[in-house]
Amino acid sequence: MNMALTPQTFSQAATSEENVTTTRILDAAGLRALGPEWEELTEHALEENAYYCRHYSEALLNHIEERPLKAITIWRDAKLIALLPFVSNRRHWAGLKSLNQAWTTDYTTTSIPLIDKRWAEEAVSALLNTMAAGETGSSLWLLPNINLEGVVNRKLKAEMSDRGLPSKVYDPFDRAILTSRGSFEDHMKEHVSKKRRKDLRRNRKRLDALGEVTWTAHESGPELDDAIDHFLRIEASGWKGKRGTALDCSDRTRAFAKEAFGDCGATNATRADVLRLDGKPVAINLTMIAGDTGFTIKCAYDDAYRGQSVGLLLEEEMIRSVLEDDWIGRLDSSAVSGHLITSFWNDRIEVGDILIDAKPNAGSLRFRLFSSLEKLRRSARGVAKDIFNRLRD
């Protein structure tokens, strides 16, 4: 191991001379320099998180992230058994107290730490030890968009309960999940309303009347890269392009998209589902894959075919594919609360932001103070957002 890449290294526990658990806090350069142990951790993750895989993380670091990034890494001898990238924010509470926040960006929908399921308890214990240590800059942590019912959070909660560490959940909501079970026909009858099914059939007939409709999926090679190019064009032609938030609106976001979603040589890193009319893509869905979970991070459809609901027709094809082709165990919609997709998919998970004080014996008064500040901050942010939206509209 190259110790020059580890600004802080300290032992957490030693069960024998051969099984020593250590922590290393890396900067962005140290994170990039990790070897195949990163991929091994991703492969054995207790709960998948495609946003913390090497390929996607490096694309963010290369083109999007401008803040100083650090990462807690937990090691069992030479094996990486936990990874939590984070940024320190001194202005989160107007400078009153520094806060560490698990790494998220505008293109990240969860901050679940990568925990090796083979040594989960050991990894979680060492992770919380490090979150409390002075080397991280603060013992107050915010973990955005965590699966509150997921196995990682359950293990974190159990360990925090044993240590008497306080935590609070903010802004919980239900996120749609598509689990591969049952037949497509049964799924549509049980989870999609009769009216919606009728609308889908009618819109498919209207689209068929315009030409040949085909659906394809691409996971590698020039076909995937071509689908990414079409996605960028379609997204930029719609409302995101008009607002300047489409990925094709700037050089850096365009470069990010091509690196993050294009063919990287890795097996099944990205999947592009494409609905075409006479060979022309009219709707595209991009899915990032980690283990047996796909994260449907981006979708776009051609506004010229809004009347035929091509986005929903593509969604119907994706549901059929998950249930009939057995290419993934489940899809995480990566969607916000109230998204239309919720009425199409067959499962839900509760997602929320978690504030944690990892410092033992810090006192309940301290945590109540900062949890109240966080509630106030979110309330003020909500008011500002409502005002902005009204002015924009």
Backbone torsions as a table, in degrees:
resi	resn	phi	psi	omega
1	MET	NA	140.1	180.0
2	ASN	-87.4	100.5	-174.7
3	MET	-70.3	-15.0	178.0
4	ALA	-66.8	-16.9	-178.4
5	LEU	-86.6	-0.1	-172.1
6	THR	-121.2	96.7	-178.5
7	PRO	-57.9	-36.7	176.2
8	GLN	-128.8	130.7	177.2
9	THR	-137.7	125.7	178.1
10	PHE	-152.3	150.1	-176.7
11	SER	-76.7	137.5	176.2
12	GLN	-100.9	-39.2	-177.4
13	ALA	-163.0	157.1	177.8
14	ALA	-142.5	111.0	179.7
15	THR	-91.9	-22.3	174.8
16	SER	-164.3	176.2	179.3
17	GLU	-65.6	-22.2	-176.6
18	GLU	-98.8	-14.4	-176.7
19	ASN	-123.0	78.4	-179.2
20	VAL	-107.8	129.9	176.9
21	THR	-97.8	125.0	179.5
22	THR	-129.1	160.0	176.9
23	THR	-118.1	138.8	173.0
24	ARG	-131.3	126.7	177.6
25	ILE	-98.4	112.4	-174.4
26	LEU	-99.1	151.8	166.1
27	ASP	-90.4	-175.7	-176.2
28	ALA	-61.5	-37.9	179.2
29	ALA	-65.1	-40.6	177.7
30	GLY	-65.4	-36.1	177.5
31	LEU	-64.8	-45.4	179.1
32	ARG	-60.6	-33.3	-173.8
33	ALA	-82.0	-1.7	177.0
34	LEU	-59.4	147.5	180.0
35	GLY	-90.1	-155.7	-177.1
36	PRO	-65.1	-7.7	176.5
37	GLU	-62.2	-26.2	176.7
38	TRP	-66.0	-47.4	178.4
39	GLU	-64.2	-36.5	178.9
40	GLU	-64.9	-41.1	177.0
41	LEU	-63.0	-44.0	178.2
42	THR	-59.1	-40.5	-178.9
43	GLU	-66.1	-33.7	-176.3
44	HIS	-105.4	20.8	-176.3
45	ALA	-63.2	135.4	176.9
46	LEU	-60.6	-37.4	177.2
47	GLU	-141.4	125.2	-172.7
48	GLU	-68.6	145.6	174.2
49	ASN	-148.4	97.1	-177.2
50	ALA	-63.9	-24.8	-177.0
51	TYR	-72.1	-17.7	177.8
52	TYR	-104.5	10.2	173.3
53	CYS	-74.0	160.4	-175.2
54	ARG	-58.4	-49.1	-173.2
55	HIS	-57.9	-48.5	-177.3
56	TYR	-71.4	-41.1	179.5
57	SER	-61.2	-42.0	-179.6
58	GLU	-66.9	-35.9	176.4
59	ALA	-63.0	-41.4	176.7
60	LEU	-63.5	-44.9	-179.2
61	LEU	-65.8	-35.4	-177.5
62	ASN	-73.4	-30.0	-169.1
63	HIS	-131.8	-20.4	-171.9
64	ILE	-116.2	-52.5	-171.2
65	GLU	-72.7	124.5	178.1
66	GLU	-113.9	-10.0	179.5
67	ARG	-82.1	154.6	174.5
68	PRO	-66.8	118.6	-177.7
69	LEU	-101.5	139.4	172.1
70	LYS	-125.7	169.5	178.9
71	ALA	-149.1	130.3	169.2
72	ILE	-79.9	125.9	173.8
73	THR	-121.9	131.3	178.4
74	ILE	-109.1	132.0	-174.9
75	TRP	-121.8	140.2	168.7
76	ARG	-113.6	97.3	-167.1
77	ASP	57.6	-121.1	-177.4
78	ALA	-92.4	2.3	-178.4
79	LYS	-95.2	130.8	174.2
80	LEU	-80.7	118.2	-174.9
81	ILE	-115.7	-3.3	174.2
82	ALA	-159.4	145.2	179.8
83	LEU	-143.2	125.6	176.0
84	LEU	-137.6	96.8	173.5
85	PRO	-71.0	146.9	-179.2
86	PHE	-155.1	162.7	172.7
87	VAL	-124.9	147.0	176.3
88	SER	-96.4	134.9	-176.4
89	ASN	-125.6	109.3	180.0
90	ARG	-87.2	-11.2	-177.1
91	ARG	-105.5	1.8	-175.9
92	HIS	-56.4	-43.7	177.4
93	TRP	-112.3	46.3	177.0
94	ALA	56.0	34.6	175.4
95	GLY	83.0	2.2	-178.3
96	LEU	-70.4	-32.7	-177.7
97	LYS	-161.5	137.2	177.3
98	SER	-72.5	144.7	180.0
99	LEU	-128.2	136.5	170.7
100	ASN	-94.4	132.2	-178.7
101	GLN	-123.9	127.5	175.0
102	ALA	-55.3	143.2	-168.6
103	TRP	-66.4	120.1	169.6
104	THR	-138.2	158.0	176.0
105	THR	-137.6	-175.5	175.4
106	ASP	-65.8	-11.9	-177.2
107	TYR	-119.3	31.7	-179.9
108	THR	-134.9	131.0	-176.2
109	THR	-117.8	7.2	171.9
110	THR	-157.6	154.6	178.9
111	SER	-125.5	34.0	179.2
112	ILE	-62.6	123.0	177.4
113	PRO	-62.1	148.2	172.5
114	LEU	-81.3	119.9	-179.0
115	ILE	-124.2	127.3	178.5
116	ASP	-72.4	120.2	-175.6
117	LYS	-66.1	-17.9	-180.0
118	ARG	-74.5	-24.5	178.9
119	TRP	-136.6	48.0	-170.5
120	ALA	-62.3	-49.4	-176.7
121	GLU	-62.9	-43.9	179.0
122	GLU	-61.4	-43.1	-178.3
123	ALA	-67.2	-43.8	-179.5
124	VAL	-64.8	-42.0	178.9
125	SER	-60.9	-47.0	-180.0
126	ALA	-67.0	-34.9	178.9
127	LEU	-62.8	-46.7	179.3
128	LEU	-66.5	-35.8	174.6
129	ASN	-57.2	-43.5	-177.2
130	THR	-73.1	-36.0	177.5
131	MET	-62.8	-25.5	178.9
132	ALA	-87.1	-13.6	-172.2
133	ALA	-78.0	151.3	-179.6
134	GLY	-65.0	-22.1	-178.2
135	GLU	-63.0	-22.7	-179.4
136	THR	-84.3	-12.7	178.2
137	GLY	97.2	-21.1	178.0
138	SER	-164.9	149.8	174.6
139	SER	-98.5	1.5	175.9
140	LEU	-94.8	127.1	-173.5
141	TRP	-130.2	142.1	172.0
142	LEU	-118.7	123.2	177.4
143	LEU	-110.1	99.7	-175.9
144	PRO	-76.9	146.5	171.7
145	ASN	52.7	52.1	177.6
146	ILE	-91.2	140.3	171.5
147	ASN	-68.9	103.9	-172.9
148	LEU	-67.3	-23.4	-179.8
149	GLU	-98.7	-0.6	-174.6
150	GLY	-73.9	162.1	-175.1
151	VAL	-67.0	-32.6	178.5
152	VAL	-65.0	-46.9	179.8
153	ASN	-66.2	-35.3	177.9
154	ARG	-62.3	-40.7	179.3
155	LYS	-71.0	-38.3	175.7
156	LEU	-61.9	-45.1	-179.7
157	LYS	-62.7	-40.7	179.9
158	ALA	-64.0	-43.6	179.8
159	GLU	-68.3	-39.4	178.5
160	MET	-66.2	-37.0	177.8
161	SER	-63.2	-42.4	178.5
162	ASP	-61.9	-31.7	-177.7
163	ARG	-93.2	-6.4	-177.8
164	GLY	71.4	31.7	-178.5
165	LEU	-90.3	132.8	-178.3
166	PRO	-83.2	154.2	175.4
167	SER	-153.3	160.0	178.7
168	LYS	-146.8	140.0	-179.2
169	VAL	-99.5	136.5	178.4
170	TYR	-121.9	143.9	171.8
171	ASP	51.3	51.4	178.1
172	PRO	-70.5	147.7	176.6
173	PHE	-154.7	163.5	178.4
174	ASP	-90.5	130.0	177.0
175	ARG	-111.9	136.7	-177.5
176	ALA	-71.8	137.1	176.2
177	ILE	-128.5	138.6	174.8
178	LEU	-109.6	112.1	179.3
179	THR	-99.1	135.6	-179.0
180	SER	-75.3	97.0	176.2
181	ARG	-157.4	142.9	177.8
182	GLY	76.5	179.6	-178.9
183	SER	-89.7	160.8	177.4
184	PHE	-63.0	-43.4	-178.4
185	GLU	-61.8	-44.8	179.6
186	ASP	-64.5	-39.4	179.0
187	HIS	-59.9	-48.7	-176.6
188	MET	-63.2	-38.9	179.8
189	LYS	-68.6	-36.8	-174.7
190	GLU	-83.2	-34.4	-169.6
191	HIS	-114.9	-10.5	179.7
192	VAL	-119.4	128.7	-175.2
193	SER	-62.4	155.6	-179.9
194	LYS	-59.2	-40.5	179.3
195	LYS	-63.5	-43.2	-179.5
196	ARG	-64.9	-39.9	178.9
197	ARG	-63.9	-39.1	177.9
198	LYS	-64.7	-42.0	178.0
199	ASP	-62.0	-41.2	179.6
200	LEU	-63.2	-42.9	179.2
201	ARG	-63.4	-43.3	-179.5
202	ARG	-63.8	-44.2	-179.0
203	ASN	-67.8	-33.6	177.3
204	ARG	-65.9	-40.1	177.6
205	LYS	-63.2	-39.3	179.7
206	ARG	-66.6	-37.7	178.5
207	LEU	-71.2	-40.8	177.8
208	ASP	-59.3	-32.5	-178.8
209	ALA	-68.6	-18.2	-178.5
210	LEU	-89.8	-15.2	-179.2
211	GLY	159.6	-167.3	-179.0
212	GLU	-81.2	124.5	-179.8
213	VAL	-103.5	127.1	178.7
214	THR	-132.9	155.3	174.3
215	TRP	-128.0	132.9	177.6
216	THR	-137.4	159.4	176.5
217	ALA	-128.4	137.8	-176.9
218	HIS	-129.4	133.8	-178.0
219	GLU	-123.0	-4.1	-179.2
220	SER	-166.4	171.5	172.1
221	GLY	75.1	-172.7	-178.7
222	PRO	-62.3	-26.3	178.3
223	GLU	-64.4	-39.7	177.2
224	LEU	-66.5	-46.6	-179.7
225	ASP	-61.3	-37.5	177.9
226	ASP	-65.6	-39.5	177.6
227	ALA	-63.6	-37.2	177.8
228	ILE	-63.6	-43.1	178.3
229	ASP	-60.5	-43.4	178.9
230	HIS	-66.3	-38.7	177.7
231	PHE	-58.8	-46.9	-179.2
232	LEU	-59.5	-40.9	179.7
233	ARG	-66.0	-45.7	-177.2
234	ILE	-65.7	-45.2	-179.3
235	GLU	-61.3	-41.8	-177.8
236	ALA	-69.4	-21.4	-179.1
237	SER	-81.4	-9.1	-177.1
238	GLY	-102.5	-157.6	-174.1
239	TRP	-65.6	-29.6	177.3
240	LYS	-66.1	-36.5	176.2
241	GLY	-65.3	-40.4	179.0
242	LYS	-64.0	-34.1	179.4
243	ARG	-87.4	-6.1	178.8
244	GLY	79.5	17.5	-178.4
245	THR	-106.5	-0.1	177.1
246	ALA	-68.2	150.5	-177.7
247	LEU	-62.4	-25.7	-178.7
248	ASP	-84.5	3.5	-175.3
249	CYS	-82.0	-12.3	177.8
250	SER	-143.6	157.0	-178.4
251	ASP	-62.9	-39.5	-174.1
252	ARG	-72.4	-40.1	179.6
253	THR	-72.8	-31.9	175.9
254	ARG	-65.6	-44.0	178.8
255	ALA	-64.9	-38.1	176.3
256	PHE	-59.6	-47.5	-177.3
257	ALA	-61.5	-43.6	-178.6
258	LYS	-65.3	-37.9	179.0
259	GLU	-76.2	-41.5	-175.1
260	ALA	-71.5	-38.8	-171.8
261	PHE	-106.3	-20.1	-176.7
262	GLY	-73.9	177.7	-178.2
263	ASP	-65.9	117.9	-177.9
264	CYS	-110.6	3.4	-177.6
265	GLY	85.5	-9.9	178.5
266	ALA	-85.1	151.2	-178.5
267	THR	-74.5	122.4	172.9
268	ASN	53.1	41.9	176.6
269	ALA	-73.6	-38.8	-179.7
270	THR	-136.6	146.3	173.9
271	ARG	-128.6	132.3	175.6
272	ALA	-112.9	118.5	173.6
273	ASP	-96.6	128.0	-171.5
274	VAL	-127.8	127.4	171.8
275	LEU	-102.0	127.3	-176.7
276	ARG	-121.2	148.3	172.6
277	LEU	-119.1	114.4	-175.1
278	ASP	51.4	41.5	177.2
279	GLY	85.0	-9.8	-178.8
280	LYS	-94.1	124.3	177.9
281	PRO	-63.1	129.5	178.1
282	VAL	-119.5	-12.7	175.9
283	ALA	-156.4	136.6	-177.6
284	ILE	-139.3	136.1	177.0
285	ASN	-121.6	129.1	-180.0
286	LEU	-107.2	128.8	-178.3
287	THR	-123.1	125.2	172.2
288	MET	-89.9	133.2	-173.3
289	ILE	-114.5	131.9	173.3
290	ALA	-136.8	116.2	-178.4
291	GLY	61.7	-125.6	-178.1
292	ASP	-102.3	17.8	-179.5
293	THR	-124.3	134.1	173.8
294	GLY	-109.5	138.8	178.7
295	PHE	-111.2	110.7	-176.1
296	THR	-82.3	81.1	-168.8
297	ILE	-75.9	-32.2	-174.0
298	LYS	-140.2	141.0	172.9
299	CYS	-144.8	151.4	178.7
300	ALA	-153.4	148.1	176.5
301	TYR	-138.2	154.6	-178.9
302	ASP	-74.6	120.3	-178.6
303	ASP	-59.9	-23.4	179.8
304	ALA	-64.1	-18.6	-179.0
305	TYR	-118.7	27.7	176.6
306	ARG	-59.6	-38.9	-178.1
307	GLY	-63.4	-22.7	178.0
308	GLN	-96.2	3.5	178.1
309	SER	51.9	50.7	-175.1
310	VAL	-64.4	-28.9	177.1
311	GLY	-63.1	-41.9	179.4
312	LEU	-74.0	-32.7	176.2
313	LEU	-65.3	-37.9	175.1
314	LEU	-66.8	-38.7	177.9
315	GLU	-60.1	-40.4	177.8
316	GLU	-61.1	-41.5	179.1
317	GLU	-66.3	-36.7	178.9
318	MET	-67.0	-40.7	176.8
319	ILE	-60.6	-45.6	179.1
320	ARG	-58.9	-42.7	-177.2
321	SER	-66.1	-43.0	179.3
322	VAL	-62.4	-42.4	-175.2
323	LEU	-79.8	-25.9	-175.1
324	GLU	-107.0	-28.5	-172.6
325	ASP	-99.9	-10.8	173.1
326	ASP	57.8	41.2	-179.4
327	TRP	-93.2	-10.0	-179.9
328	ILE	-155.8	151.5	179.0
329	GLY	-79.7	-36.7	177.4
330	ARG	-159.3	157.2	174.1
331	LEU	-114.1	135.1	171.5
332	ASP	-99.9	121.9	-173.6
333	SER	-68.6	-19.0	-175.7
334	SER	57.6	20.5	-172.2
335	ALA	-92.4	159.5	176.6
336	VAL	-85.8	174.2	-178.8
337	SER	-61.2	138.0	175.0
338	GLY	79.7	8.6	-179.0
339	HIS	-65.0	147.8	-177.5
340	LEU	-57.5	-32.0	-176.1
341	ILE	-61.1	-23.2	-178.7
342	THR	-57.8	-32.2	-178.8
343	SER	-81.2	-1.0	-179.6
344	PHE	-107.2	-29.7	-170.8
345	TRP	-96.1	164.7	-166.5
346	ASN	-101.3	-2.2	179.8
347	ASP	-140.9	167.6	177.5
348	ARG	-137.5	149.6	165.6
349	ILE	-125.6	150.2	176.2
350	GLU	-91.4	126.1	-177.0
351	VAL	-118.3	143.9	177.9
352	GLY	-163.9	172.1	175.7
353	ASP	-96.4	136.6	-177.5
354	ILE	-118.1	125.6	172.8
355	LEU	-98.0	129.1	-175.9
356	ILE	-128.7	137.0	167.0
357	ASP	-106.3	106.6	-174.6
358	ALA	-85.5	-2.6	-177.1
359	LYS	-82.5	120.4	179.1
360	PRO	-63.9	141.2	175.4
361	ASN	58.6	32.3	179.5
362	ALA	-75.1	-20.3	179.4
363	GLY	97.7	137.5	-176.9
364	SER	-70.2	-28.7	-179.0
365	LEU	-62.6	-43.1	179.1
366	ARG	-59.6	-46.5	-178.1
367	PHE	-67.7	-38.6	178.1
368	ARG	-61.3	-37.4	179.4
369	LEU	-62.8	-50.3	-175.2
370	PHE	-76.0	-28.7	175.4
371	SER	-69.8	-33.4	175.2
372	SER	-68.5	-39.4	176.8
373	LEU	-62.1	-39.3	179.7
374	GLU	-66.1	-39.6	177.1
375	LYS	-63.0	-42.6	178.6
376	LEU	-63.4	-43.8	-179.4
377	ARG	-60.8	-43.2	-179.5
378	ARG	-68.0	-36.9	177.5
379	SER	-64.1	-44.8	179.3
380	ALA	-65.3	-38.3	179.0
381	ARG	-65.2	-38.6	178.3
382	GLY	-64.2	-41.1	178.2
383	VAL	-63.6	-45.0	-179.6
384	ALA	-62.7	-39.1	179.8
385	LYS	-65.9	-40.8	178.5
386	ASP	-62.8	-42.3	179.4
387	ILE	-63.1	-45.5	180.0
388	PHE	-60.3	-44.0	-178.9
389	ASN	-64.2	-38.5	178.3
390	ARG	-66.0	-40.5	179.8
391	LEU	-67.8	-37.8	-178.9
392	ARG	-68.9	-37.9	-179.0
393	ASP	-76.2	NA	NA
